[in-house]
Amino acid sequence: MSARRPAKNQPASFEWTPENQAWCEREIKKYPQGRQASCVIPFLWRGQKQEGWVSIPMMEHVARQLDMPYIRVYEVATFYTMFNLAPVGEFHVQVCGTTPCMLRGSKGLNEVCKRVIGDEMHATPDGKLSWLEVECLGACVNAPVVQVSTKESDHFYEDLTPEILEDILGKFRRGEPVKPGSQHPDRHTSDPAGGAKTLIDPALYDGSAARPIGELPNSKPAAPKA
């Protein structure tokens, strides 16, 4: 992975909203005195949810707030790819490119993103969409999958095809609702497509297949009482 660096154009300053300032004050109390630096990841994540990305003024503000060197905050923000170091679109699409998703067609999803959105980590002119290829999102059973992040939420969209993803991107752009989760018409969450195929014999659950303990295979009869 190439080095991650903050965007060249930076805001002049950063301030928490009153709501997020109150949240920070509650969170920092969870840590012993002298251990406030442990808040750095949740603070940066909260800041990203507020602004959409992590700016240098935000990193400097968090460093002062947690009484830690700025370079330590910078190291965290540039190491973890979950932090956006440049402005992103209202809907930031993260395409999983790890092996299970790749084998199930994630490269085709990348091509859709390139054609509809453009280069990685560049928002469309209307500010609606941006995208990035990322490592495993942990939904391999429903591959290929993307995570779409907004300031309000982070949702997975699974069992995708290039055609389905392009339709979803169009709906985001038009402000139409999109149901998160599997896009397969015959799958519920991560169940097999078409429903359960195993452990469906009613005798497994109605008691008709039950046998007394002494009749179970390999069971030993109880010792006679003296």
C-alpha atoms as one frame of an Amber mdcrd trajectory, in Angstrom:
protein
   0.000   0.000   0.000   1.349   3.427  -0.913   1.922   6.057   1.762  -1.212
   7.864   2.865  -0.914  11.620   3.164  -3.411  14.351   4.075  -5.002  16.410
   1.315  -3.196  19.562   0.222  -6.203  21.826   0.748  -6.987  22.030   4.451
  -9.626  23.946   6.422  -8.470  26.832   8.594  -9.670  25.262  11.849 -11.712
  22.551  13.511 -14.209  22.668  16.350 -16.507  20.028  17.785 -20.230  20.575
  17.609 -21.727  21.027  21.097 -23.188  17.534  20.907 -19.854  15.958  19.981
 -17.969  18.023  22.571 -20.276  16.614  25.234 -19.704  13.126  23.820 -15.914
  13.593  24.046 -16.161  14.711  27.660 -18.165  11.593  28.537 -15.810   9.257
  26.660 -12.598  10.579  28.162 -13.885   9.812  31.653 -13.798   6.106  30.794
  -9.990   6.118  30.863  -7.656   6.478  33.872  -5.708   9.681  34.327  -2.712
   9.651  32.000  -4.354   7.181  29.594  -6.442   9.657  27.630  -4.468   8.922
  24.464  -6.464   5.694  24.246  -9.357   7.859  23.015  -7.547   8.834  19.838
  -9.262   6.347  17.503 -12.819   6.980  18.748 -12.191  10.754  18.690 -10.919
  10.665  15.104 -13.838   8.450  14.087 -16.288  10.845  15.713 -14.589  13.749
  13.979 -14.838  11.978  10.641 -18.547  11.397  11.202 -18.921  15.113  11.912
 -16.890  16.423   8.966 -16.801  13.505   6.545 -12.998  13.263   6.681  -9.989
  13.782   8.973  -8.187  17.086   8.441  -4.898  18.323   9.872  -6.694  20.909
  12.086  -8.820  18.068  13.441  -5.723  15.986  14.237  -4.123  18.995  15.942
  -7.277  19.641  17.964  -7.479  15.989  19.088  -3.776  16.030  20.040  -4.301
  19.058  22.296  -7.490  17.593  23.725  -5.790  14.315  24.644  -2.498  15.925
  25.680  -0.464  13.851  23.245   2.066  14.736  20.521   0.501  15.669  17.205
   2.728  13.169  15.388   1.131  10.325  17.360  -2.319  11.340  16.152  -0.972
  11.752  12.613   0.495   8.239  12.745  -2.860   6.754  13.714  -4.849   8.678
  11.112  -2.468   7.823   8.263  -2.099   4.164   9.260  -5.761   3.149   9.397
  -7.508   3.238   6.031 -10.863   3.703   7.778  -9.872   7.356   8.142 -10.398
   9.525   5.061  -7.558  12.011   4.669  -9.355  14.016   2.011 -12.956  15.104
   1.496 -15.236  12.347   0.224 -18.693  12.254  -1.301 -21.931  12.216   0.624
 -21.984   8.479  -0.140 -18.486   7.009   0.182 -18.386   3.576  -1.468 -15.764
   1.123  -0.220 -15.378  -1.902  -2.487 -13.925  -5.018  -0.867 -11.097  -6.334
  -3.031  -9.922  -9.263  -0.901  -9.818 -12.780  -2.389 -13.412 -14.016  -1.755
 -14.920 -10.836  -3.192 -12.412 -10.769  -6.051 -13.325 -14.347  -6.992 -16.989
 -13.341  -6.973 -16.526 -10.353  -9.261 -15.367  -7.324  -7.270 -13.169  -6.179
 -10.162 -16.358  -5.601 -12.125 -17.623  -3.420  -9.278 -14.410  -1.389  -9.481
 -15.016  -0.787 -13.170 -18.508   0.515 -12.431 -17.092   2.895  -9.818 -14.413
   4.141 -12.209 -16.988   4.784 -14.922 -19.751   6.286 -12.764 -17.682   8.072
 -10.099 -14.144   8.494 -11.439 -10.789   8.055  -9.714 -10.523   6.678  -6.191
 -10.849   9.197  -3.334 -12.217  11.931  -5.601 -15.792  13.090  -5.118 -18.068
  13.575  -8.094 -18.727  17.227  -9.105 -22.146  17.111  -7.410 -20.475  15.956
  -4.169 -22.670  12.867  -3.987 -20.300   9.948  -4.600 -16.720   8.838  -4.011
 -15.142   5.407  -3.814 -12.132   3.379  -2.682 -11.026  -0.256  -2.888 -10.441
  -1.618   0.621  -9.376  -4.803   2.354 -11.711  -7.438   3.791 -15.056  -6.122
   5.048 -15.873  -9.422   6.763 -18.962 -10.361   4.736 -17.299 -13.019   2.572
 -20.315 -15.363   2.587 -22.306 -12.764   0.614 -19.459 -11.634  -1.648 -18.960
  -9.355  -3.449 -19.765  -6.599  -1.002 -19.382  -2.834  -0.601 -19.696  -0.644
   2.466 -21.306   2.738   1.930 -20.515   5.354   4.571 -22.351   8.598   5.216
 -22.205  10.959   8.170 -25.174   9.110   9.654 -24.478   5.446   8.921 -22.269
   2.685   7.534 -24.218   0.039   5.623 -23.208  -3.095   3.718 -24.638  -3.982
   0.306 -24.000  -7.623  -0.543 -24.390 -10.211  -3.332 -23.699  -7.495  -5.862
 -23.297  -7.535  -9.621 -22.035  -4.599 -11.691 -25.601  -3.928 -12.840 -26.981
  -3.917  -9.285 -24.218  -1.620  -8.019 -24.760   0.831 -10.863 -28.473   0.911
 -10.039 -27.691   1.525  -6.351 -25.326   4.392  -7.181 -28.006   5.970  -9.321
 -30.511   5.755  -6.474 -28.048   7.355  -4.057 -27.551  10.190  -6.494 -31.297
  10.701  -6.904 -31.951  10.529  -3.177 -33.956   7.309  -3.436 -33.909   4.769
  -0.583 -31.841   1.596  -0.943 -32.334  -1.428   1.294 -29.004  -2.457   2.917
 -27.874  -6.073   3.118 -28.046  -8.812   0.531 -29.318  -7.760  -2.869 -30.029
 -11.390  -3.804 -33.790 -11.736  -4.369 -33.936 -15.100  -2.604 -31.582 -14.696
   0.366 -32.354 -13.684   3.940 -29.309 -12.141   5.691 -26.549 -14.775   5.262
 -28.822 -17.806   4.924 -28.446 -20.053   1.880 -30.150 -18.674  -1.206 -33.584
 -20.253  -1.387 -33.799 -20.922   2.326 -32.473 -23.577   4.675 -31.398 -26.879
   3.164 -30.266 -28.742   6.271 -31.746 -29.613   9.665 -35.296 -29.200   8.335
 -36.740 -32.635   9.247 -39.610 -31.951  11.712 -38.649 -35.094  13.650 -35.550
 -33.260  14.831 -37.702 -30.814  16.774 -41.069 -32.412  17.633 -39.650 -35.044
  19.986 -40.613 -38.022  17.835 -36.981 -38.933  17.232 -36.035 -38.750  20.898
 -35.043 -41.961  22.717 -34.494 -42.657  26.399 -30.935 -42.064  27.554 -30.364
 -45.780  28.061 -31.139 -46.424  24.409 -28.734 -43.860  22.998 -25.760 -45.262
  21.066 -22.692 -45.976  23.204 -24.632 -45.203  26.366 -23.866 -47.241  29.471
 -26.724 -48.612  31.588 -27.012 -47.158  35.032 -25.265 -49.150  37.778 -27.729
 -51.173  39.945 -28.472 -49.732  43.337 -26.959 -51.581  46.301
